[in-house]
Amino acid sequence: MGGNNRGSGTSALLVNELKVGATPQSPEAPRAVGLFAVILHRLTYPFRRGARPAPHAATGFYTDTTVCIGCKACEVACKQWNQLPSDGFEFTGNSYDNTGALTAESWRHVKFVEQFSPHEGEPPTGSPYNPFPTPDSLTTLASPQPESPARFPLDVLPTPSPAKPDFARWLMMSDVCKHCVTAPCQQSCPTGAILYNEFANVYIQADICNGCGYCVAACPFGVITRSHFDGHTHKCTLCYDRQKDGLVPACAKACPTASIQFGPVAELRERAHRRVADLRAKGVDAKLYGAEATETYSELNSFYLLVDEPEVYGLPPKPVNPWVHMRGDYLRSVAVGVVSLGVLLLSLLLAGG
């Protein structure tokens, strides 16, 4: 189907995973000996800087939603590898989506978008315009239905047109942090807890985070939240620890259909453009979300292939970086301050005269 091509670079990473267990650990730095040396070490250690890691090619995710089957293997693998706590066992009633949203405890979230219409011209059941089944629809559903074919084609169905009001499909997407090239969360962090690592991934240092929540408000995708356990913010790290050992992130490795593909971002974008061209040749209105920069936002190192509008998948159609408007906000603030000072001085002169 075109989505199962993981690339030669990723295959090499899969081979490395078999060898990483036998790799010897790096030797620890020698510890200080003696009371005076220990005290001196503790006083000076916070001001020391470690060696900066060598930069690598930017890595990220390319998520092809047309081959996502909603199995949630990525959610399970993410929680298992990162030792994230459970979200509970509540049923949301929103299709098979019981995770609900990305949180500090859920760094992967599989979305289910049901697009079914029981009657010609009617909105899908469960939508605000048709919240409950009607007696007529129940009678229709209970009546004998024509036999289904023994096998179904695996190709993506063409995008519906007004001539096909009975079209029905089930959209699924594994959502994650977008690892923006210019991340508002990183720009808004007052403590320097959010940084770019050597793989150009947005990484939160939980031990430096003070829980102010500025990054929560700055992210236009609603990715970051504060943990109820420690009060710090957490999100996808793009399996930084696995990448340092040359391994594929847990979610991409667990995905059975290669809907989640990992690798150098430049290679992923080329692969995604080829996939879009292939789908459009079959009549599917495929499009990439976040692969290119816009006037108000940068590229995303975790981007998506969609077959409907972004808002259908819960993504903002035109994300805006708050810093785009900061220059104008500063100029307006300075102008208001100058005008206020002028009015104050004029009032004092008139009062003195």
N, C-alpha and C positions, 0 to 999 in steps of 0.2 A: 504493500500500500504506500510505499514511499516514506512512511514515518518510522520504519524499523531500522533505518540506517544510523547507527550510532557513531560511525566514523572510526578510522584506524587509530586515532589518538586515544579514544576511549577504550578501545580493545586492549591497548598496551596497559592502561590503568587497571583493567580487570585482571590482567595477568599478574601485575604487581601485588594485588591483594593476596594472592596465594603465597607470596614471599615475605610479606611484611611481618608475619609472626616470627619468622626466624631472624629478623634484622636486630642486631644488638642495639640496646638503648644507648643514648648519648651519655657520656660520663658526666656526673654532677660536678659543679665547681667546688673546689676545696673549701671547707667551712673554717671559720675563724676558731682558733684555739686560745684559751685563756680569757679571763674576765675582762681585761682591758681591751683585747682585740674584739671580743663579742660586743662590748658596749660601743666601740668605735664603728664597728660594722653596722650596727643598728642605727646609729646616728647619721651615717653617710650613705647608707644603701638607698633611701628614697630619692636621693639627688643624683644617683648614678644612672647613666643611660646605657642600655644594652646595644649590641651591634645591630644595625638596621638590616633586616633580611633583604636579600637580592630581589629586585622586582621580577615578576613573571608576566606573561601575557594575561590580559584580563580574561577571567573565566566567568561563566554564568550558566543559566538555564534557558533552554528553548522548549516551550511547552506546546505540543501539537494537540489541541483539544479534540481534533477529529478522530483520534485513536484512543482517547481516554475512555475506559470502561467503568469508571467509578468504583474500582475494587478497594480503594483506600489503603493499598499496600504502602504507598508513600507516607501516609499519616502514621501507620504502625511502625514503619522503619525509622521514621524521624523520632518518634517518641522513644523507641527502644534504644537507639544509638545515643541520643542526647539525654536519656534518663529523665524524661519529662513526666510530670504527674498526670494522672487521669483527669478527665474533665467531668467525670460522673457518668451516670447511665440514664439520663433523661431523654425522652423522645420529644423532638421538636414538632413533629407533624409536618415538616417541610420536606416532602419526598423522603429520600434516604439520607438527608443531611442532618445528622445529629451533633456534628461538631459546632455548627452555627457560624463561627467566624474565627479569624486568626487572633490568637491571644498570646500572652506571655507563656502559656503552657501548651499551646498548639501552634506550631510553626508551619504546619501544612494544613490546608483545608480544602477538601474536595467539594465543589459546588455541583448541585443537581438542578438543572433548569428544564422543567417539563413543559413542552409545547404541544399539547394535545387539544383537539376541539371535537366534542362529541357530536355536534350538529354543524351543518354547513352554515357558515356565517356567525356562529356563536363563539364567544371567547372561551378559552380553556377552562375546564372545571377547576375550581379552587382559586381562580383569579378574583380580584375585587368585583369584577362585573358578573361573575358566575360562581359565587362561593359555595353553593350547595347543589347537589344533583336534583333535577326536577323529576316528577313522576314519569313524564314522557321519556326522559333520557334513561331512567331505570328500566322502562319497558323495552326500549331499543337495545339496551345492553343485555337484557335477559333473552331477547329473541335469538333464534339460531343464526350464527354467523357463518359466512363462507369459509371453506377449509383453507388453511394457510399452506403455502408451499413448503415442501420438505426442507428446502435449503434457502437461505436468504443471502443475497450478495453482500459482500463486506465493503464495497465501495461507499463513499460518503454520498448521501442523497443530494441531488441538486437543490439549490436554494429555491424555496417556494415562490410562486408568483400569484397574482390575483386570480389566475385561471385555475389554481389548485387550492381551493379553500379547505379541503379535507386533509391537507398535509399535516403530518405529525412527526415529531422527533423529540429526542431526549439529549440535551446538551450537558456535558460534564466537563469540569475544569479543575485541575489541582492548583490552587492559589498558594502563593508564597511571597516572601519579601521580594521587591523588584530590584534591589541592589542598584539603585539609580546612579548614573554616572555623576550627576550633581545632586546629592541627596539633601533635601531640606532638613531631615533629622540631624544629619551631621553638622550642618551649618548652624542649627539652633542650639546645639548642646553647649551649655556654659562650662562644663567641667572637662571637656575633651575626652569623654568616655566613648564617643562614637568616632571611629576612624576608618580609613581605608587600609586594608592589609596589603601584602605584596601581590595578591591576586586581584586587586581592585574591587574587592568585596566590602560592603559596608558591615562593620563589625562593632558590636557593643561590648565594652569592658564593664561587666556588671560590678566589679569591685570599685570602680571609679564613679559609676552612676550614683547620683544623689537623689534620684526619684522625683525630680522637679516636674517631669511630664511635658517639658517644652517640645520634645521630639514627638510625643503623642499627638499634639495639636498641629505640628508642622507637616506630618506625613499625609499627603492627599489620598492615600490608598487605605488608610485605617489599619496598617500592618502592626504598629507597635502599641503595646499596652503594658501596664505595670503589673507585676506579679503580686498575688495576694499573700505569697509566702515571705518574700524578702523586701517588697516595696520597690525593687529595681525594675527597669524595663528589660525585656528579652525579646528576641526574634530569631529568625533563621540566620545561622552563621555560615551557610553554604558549606557546612561540615569542614570548617577550617582545619580542624585536627586531622581529618582524613586527607585533605588536599596536601598538607605538609608531608604526609607519608606517600603521596602519589596515588591516592585512592579516589574513586568516584564517590560523591555524596550518597548517603544511605538511601534517600528517596529515589534518585535516578537509578541506582543499582537494583532497587526492589521493583521498579515499574516493569510489568510484564509485557507491555505493548510499545515501549519506548516513546510513550507520550511525553515523558520528562527526559530531555536529553541534556547532557552536561559536556562542557568542553570550552575551548577558547571562543570568546564571543564572536570574533570575526568569522570563524568557520561556521558557527551556529547560524549566523545571519545569512551566509551564502546558502546553507542547507535549507533554511526556512524559505528563502526566495524561490528556490527550485521547487519546493513543495507547494507553494502558493501557485506558481505557474502550472504545475501539474493538475491541481484541483480546479483551477479556473478553466483549463482545457476540457474538463469533464462537466462544466456547468455549475460549479460550486462557487459561490461568492465568498471566497476566502480572503482574509486580510491579516496583516501583521499589526500587533499592538505593542508599541514601545520599542520597535526596532530602529526607528528614526527619531531624531530630535524634532520638537515643534517650537513654535515661537515662545511658548510659556513653560516648556519642560524639556529636560535632557533625555537622552536615550536611556533605556532600561537594559541592564545586563541580565535581567530575567524577563524575557518577553514572551509573547503568546501568539499563536495562530488561532484566529477566531473565524466563525462562519455566521456570526450575527453581530449586532451592534455591541460595543463595549458595555453599555449600561445593562444589557440583558444578562451579562455575566457578573454584574456588580462592580464593574470598573468605571472610573470617571471618564467620560468621553474626551474631555480636554483638561487634563490635570494641570495645575498651576503651581509653580514654585513661589512661595510667599516672598522670596527675596527679589522677584521680578519687580515688585511694587515698592521695595524698600527705599530706593532712591527718591521716588516721588513723595513717599511719606516723610522722609527726612527733609526734603525741600519745603514741603508744606508746613512742617513743624517749625523750621527756621523762619519761614515767612510770617507765621502767626506770632512767633516770639518777637520778631522785629517790629511788627505792627503794634503789638501790645506794649512794647517798650516805648515806641513813639507816642502812643496815646497817653501813657503814664507821664512821660516828660512834658507833653503839651498841657496835660491837666495841671501839673505842678507849676508850669510857667504862667498859665492863666490864673491859677489860684494866688500866685505870688504877686501878679500885677494888680 
